[in-house]
Amino acid sequence: MKRHADRVRTAGEALRAVLPGRRILIGSGAAEPVTLVRALVDERGPYLSDNEVVHLLTLGPAPYVEPAQAGRFRHVAFFIGPNVRQAVQEGRADFIPVFLSEIPELIRSRKIRVDAALIQVSPPDAHGYVSLGVSVDIVRAAVDAAPLVIAEVNPNMPRTHGDSFLDVRRIDHLVPVDLPLLEAHPEPPDEVSRRIGEHVARLIPDGATLQTGIGRIPDAVLTALKGHHDLGIHTEMLSDGVMRLVESGVITGRRKTLLPGKLVTSFIMGTRALYAWAHDHPAIEMRPSDDTNDPANIARNARMVAINSALAVDLTGQVAADTLGGCFFSGIGGQVDFIRGASRSPGGQAIIALPSTAKGGTASRIQRALEPDTGVVTSRGDVHHVVTEYGVAELWGKSIRERALALIAVAHPDFRADLMAAAKGRRWVLPDQVVPRARYPWAEARREHTLSHDTLVIRPARITDERALQDLLYGLSGESSYRRFMGFKKAHPHEEIQRLVDLDYEHDMALVACPPGTDEVVGMVQYILDPATGLGDVSFVVRDDWQGRGVGTALMRRIREAAMARGISGFQADVLVTNTAMLDVFHESGLPVRSRREDGLYHLELLFPEERGDGSAGAPPAPGPG
């Protein structure tokens, strides 16, 4: 600092350059210049009037929003954090709803004029450059545009790479401090966030590039990704969870299509360990918000996955994220930027993740309609997936009826009946539509390889499969339909298909086979428990162009595993004597088959092995006469 002694001031001395009626930008997040903020209010405040204070989320104090400061300062929030929320809701502060990607241009064009920027930087290097450290976001535009720049110089600020460097001569006054950076400690995960994280992780392929934030759900998602490979990062915020995945080798950036190997972010927020790790880290690439959040740039990352939170989602897929109970709560932030960028990325996915309830479980976050005075941040046309602890609702390309059914299926069970009644009242679903009656077993989806080396996802059927199952059945040849239904069947109406998907996943279970990445159904197997015999009455159907490729065998393997896990003792089935392909599936299942021929049918019984005390399978009980 000796080389720049002519610019060194105390906080009080530096702030004398701030004049009444001016707009002041405060550095973001963990880079809030706390010493300057306190001095602005305590030392300079009595000499100021009608000064606006603007910023994104900050982690430190916000004394300028206290009622006693009225007339001296008025805060204008680009994003409403906990330290200014009450002031905004009481009308003592203002809120600008704006996409984060657009704020830098508003500042540079002086549409939103910044007269003074109060920031925090690292010490100057040998070349006379400081680093903006953990906050480049909108601060880069502010220091480029503001006529007055005052900076705290803190040896605890990491020197980060990217578009973070600033010639110290651009700073009018340097205020030395030696204080730890503000921290945002991760919240401990709970069961709800853990389940949400697992559901989201199943949507993310290896080699994906991620955008995520901070909090229980983002941390749970990152924790659930420990088994993934070669993930990348292009995000507005980098957290401790990202650091852990980089250190474990999960995040490498090797397969990124924009800035391979780089951890692209606009600000860093977390613990001191994260800030120390970020210091001089060559992979971290700090960029301003109009770069990181530009949907066109985001879309240049193939397999881009954007994960954002919400306060509520209505049955059509509209997302509320900045208002709660008619009051402004947070802001638009980068949600729409990343949702739209990910939607345009090759193989990209736009995900909204939220708990199914609020207010201690007394209110549903999946709502029949958003509450009055609630703003829509993300439109119903932008969202691909909505995830709660009850599963994934796929919305992209879906009708209002399909959306309502999918969202009701991931709502808390206590609210599903009311939501379905509301959907019926609006004529969004059919009058006889059943309410999903069980928790969908998401964890039972498997990738299976058939005998012909095809890969299929075999998963439990769900209520939203109705149209896909109709397509399967209507697409069968006459011969295949006859073999399945033992008669000629010309129609498969809603009432029939609804019975196929109205499952409890215990006594009645159905699995569907789908090509990866699609909801197209090419095969299905179902059992319904016969209480008289204790056996599952099992039936199969495979689309004609997939017959002879081992689909039935793969379905048999998975339905057997599912039935045994539920304590079912075996299967029974009636098969036409001419249906040799289906008979082969049963006889080649590895289970003993007892058969009886009756009027052109074989009645088959297959008993599962009994489990020994050590957990292994023994021989099935000896069959009786017959």
N, C-alpha and C positions, 0 to 999 in steps of 0.2 A: 504493500500500500504506500510505501515511501515515495515511489515514483509518481504517485497520484495524490500527494498530500494536499495540493491546491484544491482538490475537489472534496476532501473529507470534511464532514460536518457532524455535529450532534443532530439528533432527530429534530429537536426544537428549532435549531438554526436552519436546517434544510427546509423545514415546512413553512418558514416565513415567505418562501417564494410562492406558496399557494394563496391565491387571492379570493375574495368573496365572489360568489356567483359562478364559480367554475365547476366543471364536472371532473371528478377524480375517479380513476380506475384503480382498484385494489387487486393485487396479484391473487391468483386462484389457489384453491385447495390447500395443500401443505406448504405452499410457498407464500402464504399470506404474510406480509411484513408486519408482524405483531407490534414491534416497537414503534414503527411509524404510525400504525393505526391508533395506538393509545395516545401518542403525542399529538396526533391530528385532532383528537377530541379534547384531551386534557390541557395541552399547551397552546395549540393554535386555534382551537374551537372558539374561545371567547372573542376572537377577532374576525370570525367568519360569519357569513349569513347566506342563506339560499344556495348552499353548495350541494350538488348531487354526487352521490357515491354509487358507482356501478361496479358489478363484478359477477362472476359465476359463483358456484358453491365455494365457500371458504370454511376452513376447519377451526379457525380461532374466534376470538371475541368480535362482536360487532357493536361497540358502544355507541356508534352514531345513530342507531335506531331507537335508543332509549327515548322515552317521552320528553325528558328534559332537554334533549338536543333539537327538538322541533324549532324551526326557524333558522337553525344553523346548518343542519344537514337533512337531506332526504335521500333515502336509499332507493335505487332503481335496480331490481333484480333481473338478471338474465336467466337465473335458475334459483329457486327458493330453497335455501337450506334451513336446518333447524334453528340456526342462530338469528334468522330474520323472519321466520314464518309468522310469528305472532304479529309483528309489525305490519306485514303485508295484509294479513287477515283483518287487522284492526284499522286499516286504511292509513297507517302512518308511513307506509312505504309502497312503492309501485312495482309492477311486474310487466316485463316485455316478453310476450310469447313469441319465440323466434327459434328457427332451426340453428343448432350450434354451428353448422357449417357456414352459415351466412353472417355470423357476428363479426368476423374479421373484416369482411368487405364493408359492413356498416360503419366500422371504425375508420378504416382507411379512407373511405369516401367522405368521411365527416358527416354522414347522415346521422350517426351518433357521435358527436364530437367528444373527444377526450382531451382535456386541457392539461391534466397532470396524471402521470402513471406512477404509483407507489408499488415497488416490486422488491423481490429478494433474489440475490444472485450469489454465485460462487466468487471467491477471490480472483483477481486478474491473474492470467498465466504470464509466461515470459514474453508473450507477444502483445500483451495488453488487452486480452479478450477475457470477458467473464462469460459464464454459462447461466442461462435461465434455469438450469437445474431440472426440478421436478414439474415445472409448469411452463409450457410453451403455448399451448391452447390459443386463447385470445390475447395473451400477454404480448406475443410477438407483434401483432398488429398495433397494439397500444404503444409499445416503445418505438415503433417505426413512425407513428403518426402524432404522438403527443409532443407539444412544444416543451414540456417540462417532464423530466424523468428523474425520480429520486429512488435510490436503491439501497436497501440493507445489504451489506456485504458480509456473508456468513460462512465461516470455514466448514460448517456442517452441511452446507448445500452441496450435493454431489455435482460433479462436472459431467454433464451428460452430452452425448453426441447427437448429431443431426443439425436441424435448423435452430439450434439453441444458443449459438454464440453471438456475442454483442461486443463491439468495440467499446472499451471503457470510456472513451471520449464522447460517446453518445449519451452518457449519463451525466446529468448536471451536478448532482450531489451524491456523495457516497457516505453511508452511515454504517460504520463498523459495528457488528454485533457478534456475539458468540453464544448462540442459543440452539438447543435441539429443535429440529423441525417438528411441526405438528404431526401427530400420528392419527391414523384411523385403524383401530384394532379390529380384526375379524370377529364377527359374532360367532359364538359356538353353534354348530349345526344342531337342528332338532330333527325329529323323525319326518316331519312334513318336508323340510328342505332337502333332506337326504333322499327321499323318494322322488321329489321333483328332479333333483340332480341326476338320479339314475335314469329317469325317463328321457331327459334331454340328452344325456350321454349316448343313449341308443340311437339317436337321430344323427349323430356326428360321425362321419366316416374318417378313417385314417387319411392323413394328408390334408385335412380341412384347415382353413384359416379362421380364427375365432375373434369375435368381439364380445366382450363381457365386461361386467362392472365389479362392484364391491358389495358385500352383504352376504347374508346367509345363503340365498339361492345361488348367486354366482360362485361362491366358494364351494358349495355342495356340487355344482356342475364340474368345477375344476378337479375336485377330489375324485369324482366318479370317472374321470378321464385317465386315470393312472395306467390303464391297460392299453391305451391308444398309442399310435406311432406317428411320428413326423408331422405333428400339428404345427401350425404357424399362428402368428399374432398380427392382427391389424385392428387396432382398437383405439378408443378415445382415452381409455384409462387403464393403467397397468397396476396390478395388485400383487400382494404376497403369494396368492395362489398361482399366478403365472410364474413367479420366481421359482416356486417349488417344482413345477412341471418342467421348467428349463433345466434345473439342476438334476432332475431325475432322468432326463433324456427323452421325455415325452414330446416336448416342444423343441423342434430343431429348425423349423422353417425351410427345410430342404425342398419341399414340394410347393412352396409358394410361387405364384406366377407374377407377383409384384414384389420387388425387393426381397428376393430369396435370402433366407438366413437372418433377416432383420426383424426385430421386435418393434413394430411401428406403433407409436402411441403419441398422444398430445400432452398427457400429464400422468404423473406417478403418484399413487396415494396408498399409504399403508403404514408399516412399522419402520422403526429405525434400521432394522436389519435389511429391509428392502432398499432403503435409501443408500445404505453403505454398499449393497450389492450393485446398485445402479451406477455408482461412481466409476467413471471411465470405462464402463462396460461397452466393448466394441460392437455388440449386437444390437444395443438399444438405439433406435432411430427416432428422435423426438421431432415431431412435425407439428405445425400449427393446425388449428381446427378446420380451416378451410381446405386443408390437404387431407388429413386423416378422415374427415367426415364427409368429404365430397362423394356423393353416391357413385359418380363415374369412376373415381379412383377405387372405391370399395369394390365395385363390380369387376375390376381388373384382377382381383384375387379369385381364382377358380375355387370352387367348393367353399365359398365364404359362408360362415354360419354366424348370424347375428342373434344374440340372446339378450332380451330386454325384459324388464319387469313392468307391471301394471297395477293399478289400484282396482280395476274392474273391467270385465268384458261382457258385452251384451250378447244375446242369442244370435245376432247376425254377424258378430265378430268385430264390432266397433270397440276400440280400446280407449279407456280413460286412464290417463297417467299423470295428469297435472292438477286435477281438482278432486276434492273429497268433501262430500256433503255440501256441495255448492261453494266451497271455499278453495282458493288457490293453495296448492300443497307443495308442488315442486316446480316442474317446468317441462317444456318439450325436450330440451337437451338434444342428445344425438340419436334418440330412438328412431325417428322417421328417417334420418339420414342413413342409418345402418340397415333398417328394415328394407328400404328401397334399394340400397346398394346390393345387399345380399340377394334380394329377389331377382336382380339382373345379372348376378354372377353365374357362370356356367356351373351347374350342380349346386347352387347356393340355396340356403334355407333361412327363412325369417321366423324366429321363434319368440313368442311372448310366454313368459313363465311367471306363475303367481300361485299362492296358496288358494285353496278352494273357498275358504271362509275368512271372515274378519270379525272383529269385536268379540273375541273369545269364542268363536264358533256360532255366534247368534245371527250372523249375516252372511249371505252368499256373495262371493265376488263374481260368480257367473250370474248375471242378472237378466231378468226378462227384458228390461229396458234400463238404460243408464238413468240414474237419479236426475231429477230436475236440476238445471243449472250446472250439470256436469259437461265439461268440454271433451270432445273427441280429439285425441292426439294422433292416433293412427287409424286410418280408415279401414273399413271392412274389406276393401279390395287389396290391402297391402300385406295382410298377415297370412303366413303359410300354416303355422302350427300354434296352438294354445296348449300349454302344459300345466297341469296341476298335479298334486300328489296322487290323483286317481287316474292319471294317464295322459294321453296325447289326443287332442282333437285336431284332425287334419282339415283345414278350411280351403286351401288353395284349389280353385276350380270347382268348388262345391256350391250347390243351390242353397237357398235359405232353409229348406227342409233338412237337407243333409247337415248343414252347419248347426242348426238347432239341436238335432239329434246327437251330433258329435259333442257339442258343448255340454248338453245335459248329462251325457255319459261320463264326463270328467268333473261334473259338479259334485259337491258333497251329497251323499245319499239322503240326508235330511231335507234337502231342498229340491230333489229331482222331481217329485210329484207336482209341486207348485209350479216349477218351471215348465213342465210338460203341459199342465193345465193352461198356463199363460200362452204357450205356443199354439195349443189347440184353439184358444180363444181368438187368436189372431189369424187362424187358418194357415199357419205355417207348417203344420204337420197334419197327418190324417187323423180323423176323429177317433179311430180305434187304436192309435199308436200306444204301445205299451211303454212303461217306464223301465229303464234298465234296473234290474233287481239285484245285481251282484257286482262286486269289485272285479274289474277285468284283469285277468292274470297276465299282465304284460311280460313278466319275466319268463314266460313259457314259450315265447317266440324263439325259433331256432333256424339257422341256415342249415339246410340239408343238401347232400349231394346224392342224386339218383344213380341208378345202375348205368344210365346212359351218360353220366358225367354232367348232367344239368344241375344248376344250383337253384334251389327254391327256398323261400322263406315259408316255413310252416308255423302258423300261429293260431291261437284260438279265434274263432269267428266272433265278430262284434256286431252291435246293432246297426252300425253304419254300412255293413256289407250287403244290405238287402239288394241294392241295384246290381252289384257285382255278381251275386248269386243268381239273380234272374238272368243276367247275361250268360252265365255258365249253363243254366238249365235250358234256356231257349236256344242255345247254340249247339246242343246235343243232336246228333243224328237220330232218326227214328229208332234205329236198332239200339243205340246206347240208352235212349230214354226208356225203351221197353225193358231192357235188362235192369235198369235202376228201379223203375216203378212197377215192373211186372205187368205192364199194360200200356196202352197208348195214351199219352197225356199231352194235350195241346196247349194248356194254359198253366201258368205258375203265378197266381195272383199274389198281391201284397199279403193277404191273410195267411197263405201257405208259407211264404218266405219269412214272414215275421215269426212264425212258430220255430223256424230253423235257427233264428238268431236270438230268441228270447230264452237265454240260458242261465242256469245257476252255477255252471262250471264245476259242479260236483256230481249230482245225479244225472244231469244231462250236459254233454260236452260236445263241441264241434270244433274241428280244426280245418283251416283252409290252407291251400298251397298257392303261393303267389310268386311270380318272378321278382327278384330283388328290385326294390325301388318303385314298385307299383302296388296298386290294390286290385289288380286283375286276378281273378280266381280261376285257376286251371284244374283244381281238384278239391274235394271236400270229403271228410269222414266225420261221422257223428255216432255217439252212443247215447242211448236213453236207458237208465237203469230199470230193469224189470224187477219189481219188489218180490214177485212170486219166486223167482229163481236166483236173485242176487247177481244176475249177469247183466252186462250191458248189451242191449240190442243194437248192433252196429251195422252201419250202411256206408257205402262208398259211392262216389261219382267222380269220374275223370273226363275232362274234355277230350273229344275225339283225337285232336291233333297231338295230344300229350299221352295218349294211350300207348302201351308197349314200351315206355321209357322209364319205368320204375317208380312212377309217382305213387301208385297204389301201395307199393312196398314201403316207400318212405312214410306215407301217411299211416300205414299199419304200425310201423315201428314207433312213431310218435304218439299215436292214440293209445297204444299199449302202455307206454311209459306214463302217460297222463292218467290212465285208468288205474294202474297199479299204485301210483302215488296217492290215489283217492280211496284206496281200499276196496276197489271193485275186484271180484274174484275171477272174472273171466268175461268172455264175449259169447253171444249167440247171434246167429244170422240165418236168414233164408235166402238162398241163391238159386237161380235158375240152373237146371242141369246143363244148359247150353252155354252158360257164362263161364267158360273155362278159364279166362284170364282172372276173374275174381276168385274162382276156386283155387287157382295157383297161389294167389296172394295169401289166402288163409293157410293152405297146406305148406307153404314155404316160410311161414312166419316163425318157425322154430318152436311152436306150441303144439302139444298133442291135440288132434282134432277128432272129435266124435261126431259122426254124421249119420243122418237118417233120411232116406228118400221118401218123399210124399208127393204124388201128383205133379211130377215135372219139376219138383224143387228138392234141394238138399237143405235140411235143417242142420246147421252146424253148431257145435259147442266147443269152445276153446278155453281151457282152464289155465290160469296163471300159476306159476310155481309158488309154493308157500315160502314165506320168508323165515329163515332159521333165526335163532336167537342172536347169532353173530352178524345178522344183517344180510347174509348171503341167501341166494334162492335155492330152495330144495325142489324135489320133484313134486308135481301136482298130485293131489289126492287121486287114488285109483278110481277110474270111472265106474259107474254102476252098469248094470246090464242095459242094453239098448243098442 
